[in-house]
Amino acid sequence: MNSLIKTTGISFIAGLAGAAVWTSINFNETEQRFDFPQNNQTEVSFASQYQPANSHAPTDALVSFVEASENSTESVVFIKNFSGTDPTRYSMFDYFFGGGGSAPSQQVSTGSGVIISGDGYIVTNNHVIDRAETIEVVHQKRTYKARLVGTDKNTDIAVLKIEETNLPAIRRGSSRDLKIGEWVLAVGNPFNLTSTVTAGIVSAKERQINILGGDFPLESFIQTDAPINPGNSGGALVNINGELVGINTAILSRTGSYTGYGFAVPVDIAMKVSNDLIQYGEVQKAIPGIEAVEITPELAEEMKINTLDGVITTHVIKDGAAERAGMQRNDVITKLGSQVITGKGSFEEALSYYYPGEQLQVTYLRNGAEKSANLQLQNLEGGNGVIKREFYSSTILGARLEAVNTIEKDKFGVDYGIKLTGLTRGYLRELGLREGFIITQINGDAAKDPNKVGAYLEKFSGRLLLEGVASNGQPFMQTYNVR
């Protein structure tokens, strides 16, 4: 009996000791993963063994986000958008991102931005500052009035400028070198909680989710499971070294809050757009003179294509770069330069890095045979140099007027015209005109110069005959009595 009691006692004590050791190990692991979002624990429970590309952390050490946080949080700012009380203020981003935490009837909406230069240039999302009358930037408890340098709806990027020096510009990484499965952090101001850092991985690249506006939407998003919420929009997505790899832009959610799917504009695209806006006032888009679509299994079967990679040319613009190089409808583009094209996202992204006038070798398939063509990329006016497009902005008309570009001329079958953009409450909206409408004739005279058309409409009274094309391509002719 004594022997049995002794054996049982020893076993019991050994069990307690084992449990204590296990508890200690588990507690330490939990402490190391404290920065991980709770709903990501399944995804990252073994991630301490993962060595991110270009990371300086030893392979046998747990991943630490301290260095990345320290290198990035000081470069992320809080943005306030003070706008009017227009009850119709709404966009697709209110569904996908909650509009930075604002409701359509609110006067102040908020978001994030990233300092990209020490002299005060800041990149954010276009939808963060959309329709702003006044923009404020808060950095390290100081508030600055910000000037809007430029916007690009095609990528949802905007650039602001504040008057300050020696600001902590973020270190730039490379989105092209970013790998699926690599650690990333989202830095921003969700729900007005400033300087918040959350962690996750790169879930996918070259995502298209069809939420961007503009005439040439460029969607090649980085998808991440790092928790992103309203207010993070415009903030930084950084790698394990704290280097900027993306600008957080949208979440896919039915509630307006994080559900596991976040999307960021790749930094290589965001910086090219930002530099163009700073230097030229608009993005220098290089066009090959074609329209293309993703290859689906159905299209591949119908066209007898033996690959699902690449894009199919659906339209070749007359006298454009591609037509001059001998390309045709139904050509399957597989490479742009040295970049392999896997779909529409990689096609658009690869093009975005080029400037008008540059040479680009295109590799494509025609009837199963591989061919190549050398294109001299064009600008939106059909030329080969950089452009600064003229436009006329008018509060009386409630619109921005700009001359149609080469692609729009081809699309709508016009030789010239003035397009209406940025419509707000004003004269043109009262006439029933809508965003994207193209005026070709005013009282029988050709509409070619936005400055002349704008000044003429502001002062005109009497019988007004407008001719043009609606944004859906329908011809338009209407007479108005203007007082």
NUKOL-375617 format. One line per 10 residues: number of its first residue (from 1); their letters; for each residue x, y, z of C-alpha. Coordinates in nm, 3 decimals, padded with zeros to 5 digits. Example, Ala and Ser with C-alpha at 12.3 -4.5 7.8 and 13.67 -1.06 7.14 Angstrom:
<recs>
1	AS	01.230,-00.450,00.780; 01.367,-00.106,00.714
</recs>
This chain:
<recs>
1	MNSLIKTTGI	00.000,00.000,00.000; 00.279,00.244,00.093; 00.450,00.160,-00.234; 00.127,00.234,-00.428; 00.078,00.569,-00.250; 00.439,00.666,-00.317; 00.413,00.576,-00.686; 00.086,00.767,-00.723; 00.230,01.072,-00.548; 00.535,01.082,-00.771
11	SFIAGLAGAA	00.318,01.052,-01.085; 00.091,01.332,-00.963; 00.384,01.565,-00.892; 00.539,01.484,-01.229; 00.209,01.563,-01.400; 00.188,01.901,-01.226; 00.543,01.979,-01.328; 00.470,01.887,-01.690; 00.158,02.101,-01.693; 00.351,02.394,-01.551
21	VWTSINFNET	00.617,02.366,-01.818; 00.352,02.344,-02.095; 00.166,02.643,-01.952; 00.488,02.843,-01.943; 00.571,02.761,-02.306; 00.218,02.836,-02.426; 00.211,03.165,-02.233; 00.538,03.276,-02.386; 00.412,03.194,-02.736; 00.094,03.392,-02.669
31	EQRFDFPQNN	00.301,03.690,-02.556; 00.503,03.678,-02.878; 00.185,03.677,-03.087; 00.007,03.948,-02.893; 00.029,04.187,-03.189; -00.153,03.938,-03.414; -00.525,04.000,-03.470; -00.720,03.735,-03.283; -00.914,03.627,-03.590; -00.584,03.568,-03.770
41	QTEVSFASQY	-00.435,03.326,-03.515; -00.516,03.019,-03.724; -00.333,03.169,-04.020; -00.021,03.277,-03.832; 00.020,03.016,-03.560; 00.326,02.866,-03.732; 00.442,03.183,-03.904; 00.732,03.233,-03.662; 00.918,02.982,-03.878; 00.860,03.191,-04.193
51	QPANSHAPTD	01.148,03.409,-04.312; 01.014,03.703,-04.519; 01.206,03.807,-04.829; 01.478,04.066,-04.753; 01.412,04.041,-04.379; 01.710,04.063,-04.145; 01.547,03.847,-03.878; 01.725,03.513,-03.813; 01.536,03.211,-03.938; 01.517,03.049,-03.595
61	ALVSFVEASE	01.369,03.356,-03.421; 01.009,03.457,-03.374; 00.904,03.739,-03.607; 00.899,04.079,-03.437; 00.698,04.373,-03.568; 00.871,04.627,-03.343; 01.124,04.749,-03.602; 00.862,04.772,-03.876; 00.628,04.969,-03.647; 00.900,05.209,-03.534
71	NSTESVVFIK	01.009,05.270,-03.894; 00.661,05.350,-04.023; 00.420,05.495,-03.763; 00.582,05.841,-03.757; 00.530,05.870,-04.132; 00.152,05.808,-04.125; -00.079,06.108,-04.073; -00.442,06.163,-03.980; -00.652,06.342,-04.247; -00.974,06.539,-04.196
81	NFSGTDPTRY	-01.198,06.619,-04.492; -01.430,06.915,-04.431; -01.701,06.916,-04.696; -02.049,07.056,-04.755; -02.374,06.903,-04.641; -02.472,06.750,-04.975; -02.706,06.464,-04.874; -02.631,06.280,-05.200; -02.262,06.242,-05.116; -02.203,05.873,-05.165
91	SMFDYFFGGG	-01.967,05.643,-05.352; -01.886,05.277,-05.400; -01.623,05.318,-05.128; -01.896,05.383,-04.873; -01.995,05.019,-04.930; -01.647,04.875,-04.954; -01.472,05.099,-04.703; -01.735,05.291,-04.511; -01.615,05.625,-04.652; -01.345,05.661,-04.387
101	GSAPSQQVST	-01.604,05.639,-04.113; -01.832,05.912,-04.242; -02.199,05.906,-04.327; -02.334,06.083,-04.638; -02.486,06.366,-04.431; -02.177,06.438,-04.219; -01.957,06.740,-04.279; -01.630,06.583,-04.161; -01.484,06.254,-04.278; -01.148,06.112,-04.183
111	GSGVIISGDG	-00.876,05.889,-04.319; -00.502,05.838,-04.329; -00.207,05.947,-04.540; 00.163,05.870,-04.580; 00.449,06.123,-04.580; 00.660,06.055,-04.891; 00.900,06.350,-04.871; 01.053,06.555,-04.593; 00.920,06.880,-04.742; 00.555,06.789,-04.690
121	YIVTNNHVID	00.421,06.578,-04.976; 00.165,06.321,-04.860; -00.001,06.040,-05.054; -00.352,05.923,-04.968; -00.663,05.789,-05.143; -00.871,06.005,-05.375; -01.189,05.898,-05.195; -01.048,06.021,-04.862; -01.039,06.382,-04.986; -01.322,06.362,-05.241
131	RAETIEVVHQ	-01.530,06.683,-05.258; -01.329,06.841,-04.976; -01.366,07.214,-04.923; -01.089,07.217,-04.661; -00.833,06.948,-04.579; -00.643,06.923,-04.251; -00.350,06.695,-04.174; -00.266,06.600,-03.815; 00.090,06.482,-03.748; 00.231,06.429,-03.401
141	KRTYKARLVG	-00.048,06.638,-03.246; 00.014,06.931,-03.482; -00.254,07.034,-03.731; -00.171,07.167,-04.078; -00.387,07.306,-04.358; -00.320,07.094,-04.665; -00.316,07.189,-05.032; -00.450,06.938,-05.284; -00.175,06.880,-05.543; -00.367,06.640,-05.765
151	TDKNTDIAVL	-00.589,06.333,-05.783; -00.625,06.025,-06.000; -00.957,05.839,-05.992; -00.812,05.560,-06.206; -00.594,05.442,-05.916; -00.773,05.617,-05.626; -00.456,05.807,-05.543; -00.428,06.170,-05.432; -00.136,06.388,-05.326; -00.146,06.660,-05.059
161	KIEETNLPAI	00.114,06.921,-04.957; 00.168,07.077,-04.616; 00.414,07.357,-04.539; 00.669,07.190,-04.314; 01.028,07.067,-04.335; 01.228,06.775,-04.194; 00.927,06.548,-04.184; 00.989,06.171,-04.140; 00.939,06.044,-04.495; 00.863,05.674,-04.507
171	RRGSSRDLKI	01.115,05.433,-04.652; 00.998,05.287,-04.980; 00.994,04.916,-05.056; 00.896,04.735,-05.376; 00.551,04.592,-05.443; 00.685,04.403,-05.744; 00.923,04.210,-05.517; 00.652,04.143,-05.258; 00.572,03.772,-05.217; 00.244,03.601,-05.135
181	GEWVLAVGNP	00.266,03.480,-04.776; 00.502,03.760,-04.670; 00.433,03.947,-04.347; 00.285,04.296,-04.380; 00.152,04.558,-04.138; -00.132,04.805,-04.191; -00.061,05.143,-04.030; -00.335,05.403,-04.004; -00.611,05.562,-03.802; -00.912,05.326,-03.789
191	FNLTSTVTAG	-01.218,05.468,-03.614; -01.011,05.781,-03.528; -00.767,05.568,-03.325; -00.443,05.730,-03.440; -00.119,05.541,-03.510; -00.271,05.192,-03.506; -00.067,04.895,-03.633; -00.215,04.559,-03.731; -00.042,04.255,-03.881; -00.116,03.990,-04.140
201	IVSAKERQIN	00.019,03.840,-04.459; -00.002,03.909,-04.831; -00.295,03.692,-04.936; -00.281,03.759,-05.311; -00.158,04.007,-05.573; -00.302,04.159,-05.893; -00.657,04.148,-05.756; -00.936,04.318,-05.950; -01.249,04.401,-05.747; -01.413,04.651,-05.983
211	ILGGDFPLES	-01.460,04.948,-05.752; -01.245,05.219,-05.911; -01.381,05.507,-06.114; -01.210,05.707,-06.384; -01.189,05.650,-06.757; -00.904,05.397,-06.732; -00.938,05.220,-06.395; -00.616,05.044,-06.296; -00.685,04.763,-06.052; -00.399,04.537,-05.948
221	FIQTDAPINP	-00.451,04.536,-05.572; -00.243,04.367,-05.306; -00.481,04.158,-05.096; -00.398,04.119,-04.729; -00.556,03.976,-04.416; -00.398,04.245,-04.196; -00.704,04.398,-04.023; -00.808,04.718,-04.201; -01.107,04.926,-04.096; -01.274,05.260,-04.183
231	GNSGGALVNI	-01.015,05.531,-04.127; -00.724,05.311,-04.243; -00.798,05.423,-04.598; -00.496,05.605,-04.740; -00.262,05.461,-04.478; 00.052,05.254,-04.518; 00.094,04.886,-04.588; 00.455,04.807,-04.492; 00.679,04.501,-04.501; 00.869,04.347,-04.209
241	NGELVGINTA	01.134,04.621,-04.238; 00.878,04.902,-04.218; 00.917,04.988,-04.589; 00.611,05.111,-04.778; 00.472,04.845,-05.014; 00.114,04.967,-05.059; -00.153,05.229,-04.984; -00.449,05.073,-04.800; -00.760,05.143,-05.002; -01.059,04.912,-04.953
251	ILSRTGSYTG	-01.209,04.621,-04.766; -01.464,04.372,-04.889; -01.733,04.373,-04.624; -02.110,04.366,-04.587; -02.089,04.545,-04.251; -01.842,04.823,-04.334; -01.583,04.673,-04.097; -01.300,04.425,-04.139; -01.394,04.068,-04.234; -01.058,03.935,-04.352
261	YGFAVPVDIA	-01.021,04.093,-04.696; -00.822,04.414,-04.734; -00.684,04.569,-05.053; -00.396,04.810,-05.113; -00.267,04.997,-05.418; 00.088,04.866,-05.488; 00.351,05.123,-05.391; 00.520,05.110,-05.733; 00.194,05.226,-05.892; 00.114,05.477,-05.616
271	MKVSNDLIQY	00.455,05.642,-05.636; 00.457,05.665,-06.015; 00.115,05.832,-06.001; 00.223,06.061,-05.715; 00.540,06.171,-05.891; 00.343,06.248,-06.207; 00.088,06.455,-06.012; 00.365,06.650,-05.839; 00.571,06.710,-06.153; 00.307,06.744,-06.426
281	GEVQKAIPGI	-00.027,06.795,-06.253; -00.172,06.479,-06.409; -00.077,06.118,-06.462; 00.129,06.052,-06.774; -00.053,05.745,-06.898; 00.118,05.548,-07.174; -00.125,05.371,-07.404; -00.051,05.091,-07.652; -00.363,05.160,-07.857; -00.558,04.847,-07.769
291	EAVEITPELA	-00.833,04.726,-07.539; -00.796,04.385,-07.377; -00.990,04.142,-07.158; -00.910,03.854,-06.925; -00.897,03.505,-07.074; -01.175,03.289,-06.929; -01.209,02.913,-06.983; -01.512,02.983,-07.201; -01.322,03.233,-07.419; -01.024,03.000,-07.443
301	EEMKINTLDG	-01.247,02.717,-07.563; -01.434,02.938,-07.808; -01.116,03.086,-07.956; -00.920,02.758,-07.930; -00.652,02.913,-07.710; -00.432,02.668,-07.520; -00.359,02.896,-07.226; -00.548,03.093,-06.960; -00.256,03.331,-06.906; -00.236,03.662,-07.087
311	VITTHVIKDG	-00.510,03.891,-07.222; -00.710,03.893,-07.544; -00.703,04.204,-07.765; -01.065,04.304,-07.827; -01.014,04.636,-08.004; -00.726,04.804,-08.187; -00.746,05.184,-08.198; -00.725,05.329,-08.546; -00.380,05.481,-08.617; -00.270,05.384,-08.266
321	AAERAGMQRN	00.064,05.235,-08.162; -00.056,04.873,-08.182; -00.212,04.911,-08.526; 00.105,05.071,-08.660; 00.304,04.777,-08.524; 00.077,04.526,-08.701; -00.125,04.395,-08.408; -00.483,04.277,-08.463; -00.804,04.195,-08.281; -00.794,03.854,-08.101
331	DVITKLGSQV	-00.416,03.859,-08.056; -00.331,03.704,-07.718; -00.073,03.916,-07.532; 00.156,03.703,-07.313; 00.442,03.943,-07.228; 00.503,04.317,-07.204; 00.878,04.367,-07.216; 01.016,04.102,-06.982; 00.699,04.093,-06.770; 00.491,03.777,-06.809
341	ITGKGSFEEA	00.121,03.866,-06.831; -00.104,03.637,-06.627; -00.425,03.840,-06.658; -00.583,04.184,-06.687; -00.440,04.298,-06.352; -00.079,04.224,-06.443; -00.135,04.372,-06.793; -00.258,04.704,-06.654; 00.009,04.714,-06.384; 00.293,04.642,-06.628
351	LSYYYPGEQL	00.173,04.923,-06.858; 00.145,05.171,-06.571; 00.523,05.189,-06.523; 00.588,05.324,-06.875; 00.578,05.679,-07.010; 00.455,05.808,-07.347; 00.726,05.786,-07.610; 00.896,05.481,-07.461; 00.946,05.168,-07.666; 00.775,04.848,-07.553
361	QVTYLRNGAE	00.817,04.500,-07.694; 00.490,04.304,-07.691; 00.492,03.925,-07.722; 00.165,03.774,-07.840; 00.004,03.467,-07.992; -00.185,03.472,-08.322; -00.349,03.146,-08.430; -00.120,02.963,-08.189; 00.203,03.109,-08.331; 00.418,03.337,-08.114
371	KSANLQLQNL	00.493,03.682,-08.256; 00.637,04.007,-08.125; 00.594,04.376,-08.202; 00.775,04.692,-08.095; 00.537,04.971,-07.995; 00.614,05.335,-07.935; 00.368,05.413,-07.658; 00.148,05.719,-07.697; -00.009,05.971,-07.463; -00.382,06.035,-07.435
381	EGGNGVIKRE	-00.363,06.297,-07.708; -00.206,06.055,-07.954; 00.143,06.206,-07.927; 00.462,06.067,-07.777; 00.554,06.330,-07.519; 00.431,06.414,-07.171; 00.117,06.627,-07.158; -00.039,06.886,-06.935; -00.403,06.877,-07.031; -00.591,07.207,-07.021
391	FYSSTILGAR	-00.916,07.225,-06.833; -01.161,07.490,-06.719; -01.305,07.468,-06.368; -01.617,07.668,-06.288; -01.826,07.696,-05.973; -02.102,07.869,-06.172; -02.125,07.579,-06.416; -02.058,07.330,-06.134; -01.813,07.126,-06.342; -01.465,07.083,-06.480
401	LEAVNTIEKD	-01.444,07.104,-06.859; -01.165,06.926,-07.048; -01.095,06.834,-07.410; -01.161,06.471,-07.506; -00.854,06.253,-07.553; -00.758,06.012,-07.832; -00.922,05.709,-07.673; -01.247,05.897,-07.612; -01.251,06.020,-07.972; -01.218,05.661,-08.091
411	KFGVDYGIKL	-01.472,05.528,-07.840; -01.746,05.783,-07.911; -01.675,05.839,-08.280; -01.607,06.213,-08.249; -01.328,06.430,-08.387; -01.335,06.674,-08.093; -01.543,06.767,-07.792; -01.547,06.898,-07.435; -01.612,06.646,-07.158; -01.788,06.737,-06.833
421	TGLTRGYLRE	-01.629,06.597,-06.515; -01.657,06.660,-06.142; -02.019,06.776,-06.165; -02.161,06.941,-05.854; -02.468,07.152,-05.797; -02.463,07.419,-06.066; -02.580,07.545,-06.402; -02.497,07.235,-06.610; -02.658,06.991,-06.370; -02.973,07.206,-06.371
431	LGLREGFIIT	-02.981,07.165,-06.750; -02.994,06.789,-06.692; -02.639,06.712,-06.805; -02.448,06.435,-06.629; -02.093,06.326,-06.555; -01.900,06.225,-06.866; -02.125,06.409,-07.113; -01.935,06.533,-07.420; -02.036,06.863,-07.583; -01.944,06.873,-07.951
441	QINGDAAKDP	-02.147,07.173,-08.074; -02.282,07.489,-07.906; -02.528,07.683,-08.119; -02.375,07.523,-08.427; -02.013,07.607,-08.340; -01.752,07.337,-08.271; -01.663,07.288,-07.903; -01.285,07.234,-07.890; -01.131,07.466,-07.634; -01.242,07.413,-07.270
451	NKVGAYLEKF	-01.153,07.770,-07.170; -01.358,07.926,-07.451; -01.653,07.692,-07.394; -01.652,07.754,-07.018; -01.634,08.132,-07.048; -01.904,08.133,-07.318; -02.150,07.923,-07.114; -02.096,08.130,-06.798; -02.204,08.452,-06.975; -02.459,08.320,-07.224
461	SGRLLLEGVA	-02.831,08.397,-07.207; -03.096,08.322,-07.466; -03.170,08.021,-07.683; -02.899,07.756,-07.632; -02.858,07.452,-07.858; -02.627,07.181,-07.727; -02.516,06.881,-07.931; -02.298,06.595,-07.812; -02.273,06.241,-07.681; -02.389,06.103,-07.346
471	SNGQPFMQTY	-02.153,05.886,-07.140; -02.337,05.575,-07.264; -02.258,05.668,-07.625; -02.605,05.796,-07.717; -02.617,06.104,-07.945; -02.770,06.411,-07.783; -02.931,06.733,-07.909; -03.132,06.967,-07.689; -03.247,07.329,-07.696; -03.268,07.537,-07.374
481	NVR	-03.394,07.884,-07.292; -03.129,08.031,-07.065; -03.180,08.353,-06.871
</recs>
